[in-house]
Amino acid sequence: MYSFNERSTIVKHLREIVKIEYDNIQPKEKEKLFSVRSRPRRAGKPVISGN
């Protein structure tokens, strides 16, 4: 997972570009790229924290 550095001066423009690109993706392609994981995790698998 990525996050933006809110103190950066370019974040506003970068968010606008990402939004424009996302809005131009076809619905079928969005489903394929941004699908929700449906299989459960393996029992006992460790969780890696991003913090």
C-alpha positions in Angstrom: 0.0 0.0 0.0 1.3 3.4 -0.9 0.5 6.8 0.6 1.2 10.4 -0.4 3.4 12.7 1.6 0.9 15.4 2.3 3.6 18.0 2.8 4.8 17.7 -0.8 3.8 20.5 -3.1 3.1 18.1 -6.0 0.6 15.9 -4.2 -2.5 17.8 -5.3 -1.5 17.6 -9.0 -0.5 13.9 -8.7 -3.9 13.1 -7.1 -5.6 14.9 -10.0 -3.6 12.9 -12.6 -4.4 9.6 -10.8 -8.1 10.4 -10.6 -8.2 11.3 -14.4 -6.5 8.0 -15.3 -8.7 6.0 -12.9 -11.8 7.6 -14.4 -10.7 6.6 -17.9 -10.3 2.9 -17.1 -13.1 0.7 -18.6 -15.4 -0.9 -16.0 -14.4 -4.4 -16.9 -10.7 -3.5 -16.6 -11.4 -1.9 -13.2 -13.0 -5.1 -12.0 -9.9 -7.1 -13.0 -7.4 -4.6 -11.6 -9.1 -3.7 -8.3 -10.9 -6.9 -7.4 -11.6 -7.8 -3.7 -9.7 -10.8 -2.5 -12.2 -13.7 -2.0 -10.0 -16.5 -0.7 -9.3 -16.6 3.0 -5.8 -16.4 4.4 -4.0 -19.5 5.4 -4.6 -20.5 9.0 -1.8 -19.4 11.2 -0.2 -17.2 8.5 1.6 -14.2 10.2 0.2 -10.7 9.5 2.8 -8.2 8.5 2.1 -4.7 9.8 2.8 -1.7 7.7 3.5 0.5 10.7 
